[in-house]
Amino acid sequence: MSNLDESIGKILLELQRDDPDTFKKLMRKAQEEHPELFEEGIDAENKEIDEYNLKIDEYNKKVDEL
């Protein structure tokens, strides 16, 4: 099962990088259906990641405007 977990983890990382909106939707659904899998500390990490992604989006918009 460890190989399966590792493969799923890699797929999720690629999805987060390539399609962050779909990744967010998928993670929200997983959290709603299986809240026991999510620890409180992860919410803080996700908030930091979301804030970082917003900064990147803002930067990319500024670059596109140039």
FISEDREN-809821 format. One record per residue (C-alpha): residue number from 1; residue in three letters; chain; x, y, z. Coordinates in Angstrom, 2 decimals, decimal comma. Layout:
{NUM 'ALA' 'A' {X Y Z}}
...
***
This chain:
{1 'MET' 'A' {0,00 0,00 0,00}}
{2 'SER' 'A' {2,98 2,30 0,49}}
{3 'ASN' 'A' {3,62 2,46 -3,26}}
{4 'LEU' 'A' {-0,02 3,35 -3,84}}
{5 'ASP' 'A' {0,15 6,14 -1,25}}
{6 'GLU' 'A' {3,33 7,47 -2,85}}
{7 'SER' 'A' {1,77 7,39 -6,33}}
{8 'ILE' 'A' {-1,35 9,19 -5,14}}
{9 'GLY' 'A' {0,80 11,78 -3,40}}
{10 'LYS' 'A' {2,76 12,45 -6,60}}
{11 'ILE' 'A' {-0,45 12,77 -8,61}}
{12 'LEU' 'A' {-1,88 15,24 -6,08}}
{13 'LEU' 'A' {1,31 17,33 -6,13}}
{14 'GLU' 'A' {1,20 17,47 -9,93}}
{15 'LEU' 'A' {-2,48 18,41 -9,86}}
{16 'GLN' 'A' {-1,80 21,13 -7,29}}
{17 'ARG' 'A' {0,92 22,57 -9,51}}
{18 'ASP' 'A' {-0,85 22,19 -12,86}}
{19 'ASP' 'A' {-4,48 22,87 -11,90}}
{20 'PRO' 'A' {-4,75 24,48 -8,47}}
{21 'ASP' 'A' {-8,49 25,19 -8,76}}
{22 'THR' 'A' {-9,34 21,53 -9,38}}
{23 'PHE' 'A' {-6,96 20,53 -6,60}}
{24 'LYS' 'A' {-8,76 22,83 -4,15}}
{25 'LYS' 'A' {-12,16 21,43 -5,14}}
{26 'LEU' 'A' {-10,90 17,86 -4,77}}
{27 'MET' 'A' {-9,39 18,55 -1,35}}
{28 'ARG' 'A' {-12,56 20,29 -0,12}}
{29 'LYS' 'A' {-14,66 17,31 -1,20}}
{30 'ALA' 'A' {-12,25 14,87 0,45}}
{31 'GLN' 'A' {-12,33 16,90 3,66}}
{32 'GLU' 'A' {-16,14 16,99 3,66}}
{33 'GLU' 'A' {-16,43 13,24 3,08}}
{34 'HIS' 'A' {-13,55 12,18 5,37}}
{35 'PRO' 'A' {-12,81 14,88 7,94}}
{36 'GLU' 'A' {-10,96 12,37 10,12}}
{37 'LEU' 'A' {-8,14 12,31 7,57}}
{38 'PHE' 'A' {-7,39 15,98 8,07}}
{39 'GLU' 'A' {-5,58 17,26 11,11}}
{40 'GLU' 'A' {-5,96 20,79 12,43}}
{41 'GLY' 'A' {-2,36 21,68 11,52}}
{42 'ILE' 'A' {-3,03 20,95 7,89}}
{43 'ASP' 'A' {-5,65 23,71 7,74}}
{44 'ALA' 'A' {-3,01 26,26 8,75}}
{45 'GLU' 'A' {-0,65 24,92 6,07}}
{46 'ASN' 'A' {-3,37 25,09 3,44}}
{47 'LYS' 'A' {-4,13 28,68 4,42}}
{48 'GLU' 'A' {-0,46 29,58 3,97}}
{49 'ILE' 'A' {-0,40 27,82 0,61}}
{50 'ASP' 'A' {-3,57 29,63 -0,50}}
{51 'GLU' 'A' {-2,06 32,98 0,53}}
{52 'TYR' 'A' {1,13 32,17 -1,36}}
{53 'ASN' 'A' {-0,85 31,13 -4,45}}
{54 'LEU' 'A' {-2,78 34,43 -4,32}}
{55 'LYS' 'A' {0,51 36,34 -4,25}}
{56 'ILE' 'A' {1,72 34,39 -7,26}}
{57 'ASP' 'A' {-1,55 35,07 -9,11}}
{58 'GLU' 'A' {-1,24 38,79 -8,37}}
{59 'TYR' 'A' {2,36 38,81 -9,58}}
{60 'ASN' 'A' {1,42 36,95 -12,77}}
{61 'LYS' 'A' {-1,36 39,46 -13,47}}
{62 'LYS' 'A' {1,11 42,32 -13,08}}
{63 'VAL' 'A' {3,55 40,62 -15,46}}
{64 'ASP' 'A' {0,77 40,01 -18,00}}
{65 'GLU' 'A' {-0,18 43,69 -17,89}}
{66 'LEU' 'A' {3,34 44,77 -18,90}}
***
